């Protein structure tokens, strides 16, 4: 295990600083966005703020322990964790209870855990380890696509919950990591053709069944254009998000002064928190947050590029894709460019499972940077 002083000395300081700033801003905005909802539901206005603070503290303590270990250890553990999480997903479908139309959470006392969130980070580590161990066998097509087959099975299990947003992110994450691996171009081309064939098959089935295999609630999500024309129907959430953004203007109406969080926006502290941020702090701050996301991704990709192992590079690329997909899908849903899928916005949205997974993912990136720096010093 690496000593704490070596860890601190070799951290990527810009990445750590931007991470800290975003988490602190997120905590402030979660308090601002949630206090009205919490109070009106009979709770303390500080309830979500305190819980999120606890999530951050617990996640930080866990990450202090994780960062001491070499990334090889992460890879070894990922096999057992992946099997465990797949088992949990299966048991969840059999014995789980539905919450918000989905069987996605496991209640543990006053808190809930979302296994499908953890499996994203585990899959990143598993794929990085797999393609390192089998590097000399990647010309074999069937060996090369083993992680993709596992990914398809897991995506199917997540869709059965049903959790469309998480399924989209997981499938996209698995596919994009695959194309970053040293698999031959010939085998990657075969995979592309298989994906196209599967996509055509899915579309054909939907057309032939008239969409009957999807629930009515799921079909409604595809009607996402012109939400304000459906203000009293399926467009209510997104249209109120538009109103919040419009209210904010360039400089906002002041921290804590959002009007749309007064039960106009459902869960303003999760899916729609960016709308509350823009309403209260203005479009300028909203743009700065997006710029901060891009800088964060740049630092992660730079660490991946400088890594001396394919394992380290894939870990960083996977984390970058993980964060990017969450940002782009959340914001596109908010702006009415795609259906709302309940995907949290990194650093800003309330949630224990996602906070822990995000912090662990960033810890893995920092560990890659530490290993690179230590190797350079020992040359």
N, C-alpha and C positions, 0 to 999 in steps of 0.2 A: 504493500500500500504506500502511496505517495504521502510525504509529510505535508502538513497544512501550510507551512511557510513556503514550500516549493509550489504548492497549488496556487496560493495567493500571488506569488511572484510571477507565475506564468499564465495567469488568466488573461484573456483578451479584454483589456480594460474598456475599450469603446463599446464592445458588445455587452459587457456587464453594466456599464453606465446607462445605455439606452434601454436595457431590460429593466433596470431599477426604476427609471423615470416612467416607463409605460405601466409597470405594475402599480406604482404609487398613484399615478393619474387614474388608472382603472379603479383602484380602491376608493378614491374620492368620488368618482362618478357613479360607482355602484351605490354609495351612500345617498348621493343626490337623487339618483333615478329610482331608488327603492323605498325611500322613507315614507312617501305618501301611500303606496300600495300596502306596505307593512302596517302602517298605522290604521288604515281603513279596514284591514283584515283583523284588527284587534291586537296587533303585536306592537312591539317597540319600534320606533322609527330607526333605531340603530341595529335592528336584528340582522339584516343582511350584511351590513358593514362589519359587524363583529364576527359573523360567521366567515365572511370572506377573509378577514384578517387572520382568523384561526387557520383557514385553508393555506394561506400564504406562509404562516409560521411553520406549520406542520410540513408543508412541501419543502421549505427551505432546509429544515432539519434533515429530512430524508435525503435531499440532494447533497448536503455536506457529507453524508455517509457514502453516497453513490460515487461522488467525484474522486474518491480516494482510490478506486479500483481501475485497473487497466481496461481498455475497451475490449480486449480479448475475453475478459470475464463476462462482460455484458453479453457477448455473442454466445458463450457457453450457456448462460442462464436463459437466453431467449428461447431455446428449444423447449425447455420444461415449461416456461411461462406461456408460450404459445399454445401448447397442448392443454394446459390448465384453463386458459381463457376460452378456447374453443369448447371445452367441456362445460364451462360456466354458461356460455351462450346457448348451448343445447338445453341445459337444465333450466335456464331462464325461460325458454320458449315452452317448456313442459310445465313448470311449477310457478313461473313468475306471474305477478299481478299487473294488470294494465294501468298505466298512469298517462293521462293525456293521449289516449288512443294507442299507446305503444307499450310493449313489455320490454323496457330498456334499462330499468334501474333495479338495484338490489337495496332494500332498506336495511340500514344498520343503525339502530337507535334513532336519533333525531336526524341522521344524515342518510344520503343515498349514494350509491356508487354506480357508475355506468361502465360495465365491462367493455362495451364496444369502443369506448374512448381509449381505454388502456391498450387495446389490441392494435391500435394504429402505431403507437410508439414501439411496441413489441415487434411488430412486423418490420419496421424500419431496421431494427437491430438484427432481427433474424435474417433478412435479405442481405444485409451487409456481411454478416458472418458466412452465410451460405455461399455467396459468390466469391468469397475469399478462399474458403476451404475447397471448393470445387472448381477453382480457377482453370485448372488444366483439363477439365472435362466439359467445358462449356461449348465445345463444338458439337457435342451430343445434344440434339434438339430436346429430347425428353428430360435430360438432366437440367438443361437451361430453363425449362418452363415449370419445374416443380414448384417454386414459390408462387408462380401465377396460378397454378391449379389450386394450391392452398388458399390463395387470395380469393379465387372465385367461390370456393366453398364458404369462406368466412363472409364474403359479401352477400351470398344467398341467405345465410343465417341472420345477418343484420337486417336484410330486407323483409324477412319474415316477422320481425318484431312489431310493426314495420317502422323502420327509421331510414327514410329515403336520403336525408342529408348526410348522415354518417356513412351510409352505403356508397354514395357518390364519392365522398372524400376517400374512403378506404380503397375503393376500386381504382380511382385515379392515382392515388398515392402508390399503390402496388405497381400499376402499369408504368408510371413515370420513373420510378426507381429502376425497374427492369431495363428501360431504355438508356439508363445512365451506367449500366453495368458493362463489363468487357465481353459480353456475349457477341458472337460474330454477327455481322450485318445480314448475312443470309438467314440466320435463325430469327433475327429481329423482324425481317421482312415477312417470314412465315407467320409470326405472331400477329403482325399488322393485318395480314389477310384473314387470319382466324377471327380477330376482333371485328373486322368488317362483316364477315359472314355471320357472326353472332348478333351483331347489330341489326342486320337485315332480317334475321330470323325473328328477333324480338319485335321489330316493327310489323312484320307480317302477321305474327300472332295477335298483336294488339288490333290490327286492322280487321282480321278475320273474326275476332271475338267482340269487336266494337268496344274494346276497353273493359269488357266485363270481368276480366281477371283482376282489375284494380278496384279498390274500394271507392265509393262515391267521394269520400273526403280527399282521397289521393287525386282523383280526376279533377276536383275543383282547383287544386293547386296549379294545374296547367293553364288555368284561365287567369293569367297574371298581368296581362296588358291592360292599360287604361283603368287602373284600380279605382280612381275617384268616380268613375261611371258606375261602380258597384259598391258605393260607400256603405250601403245598408246590407250588403251581402258579403261576398268573398274578398272584396277590395278594401274593406274597412281598415285592416291593420296597416297595409302599405300606404294607403291614402293619408292616414293620420301621421305616418312617418314623414310623408311629404309636407304636411302642414307644420310639423315640428321643425323641419329643416328650413322651410320658408320663414317661420317665425324668427329663427335665429339670425338671419341675414349674415352680414360679414363678421360682426363682432359679438353676436349673441345677446340674450336678454338678461344675462347674469346667472352665476352659479346658484343653483337651487330654485330658479324661477320658472322652470319649465311648466307649461300648462298641459301639455299632452300626456305627461306622466300621471295626471289625475284620472286614471282608469280609461283614458282614450286609447293609449297604447297598451296592448297585452304584454306582460312581462317586459317592462321598459328597461329593466336592469340586466336582460340577457340578449335576446335576438335584436331588439330595437335600441340598444343603448347608444349606438352611434348617432341616431336621430336626436336623442336627448342631449348628447354632447354638443352637437351643432346648434341645437336650439338655445342652449345655455351659454356656450362659449364661442359660438360663431363658426362660420365656414372657414375662416382663416385657421383656427385651431384644428378643425376637421382635416384640412389639407396638410397641416403640419404633422398630424398623427399618421396620415397615409405616407408622407415623406419618411417619417420615422420607421414605418414598417419596411419601406424599401431599403433604408440604410441598414436595418437589422438583417434583412435578407442578404445584402451585399457582404456584411461582415461574416455571416455564416458560410456563404459560398467561397469567400476568400480563404477562410480557415480550411474548408474542404479542399480547395485547390492546392494549398500548401502542405496538405497532409502527405506523409511519406508512404502511406499504405492505401490500397483501394478500399479497405475496410473503413478507414477514417473518412475518406472522400465520400463514400456512399452514405455513411451516417449523417454527414453534414448536408449532402444534397437531399436526403430523405427528410430531414428536419426542415430544411428550407421549403420543400414542396408542401409539407404538412402545414406549416404556418401560412404559406401563400394561399393554399386552397381554402383554409378557414376564412382568411381575410376576403378573398375574392367572392366566395359563395355567399358570405354574410352580406357584403355590401351590394352585390348584384341583386340579391333578394330584396334588400331594403329599397333600392332604387327601381324596383319593378322590372329588372332585366332578365329575371328568371324566377321560378316559384320560390316562395319562402320555405325553407327546409329545417328551420330550428337550429342552424349551425351557429355556435357562439363565436364572438369576435375576440381574437387573441388579446390578452391582457385586460380587456375592458369588460367582458361579460362575467356575470356572477356564475360560480359553479366550482365545486370542489374537485370533481374528477378531471375536468379540463384544465384547471389551474395546476394540479399536480402533474398531469401529463405534459403540459407545456413547459413547466419548470424542469422536469426530468429531461425533456428533449433538449432544452438549452444547456443543461448540465452536461449532457453527452457531447455537445459541440465544444463546450469549454474543455472537456477532458481530451478531446482530439487535439485541441490547440496546445494543451499542457504537454501531451506526449510528443508533439512536433517540436516544441521549444526545448524540452529536456533532451531530445535526441540531437538537436543542433548543438547544444552546449557540451554534449559528451563526445562529439566528433574529434 
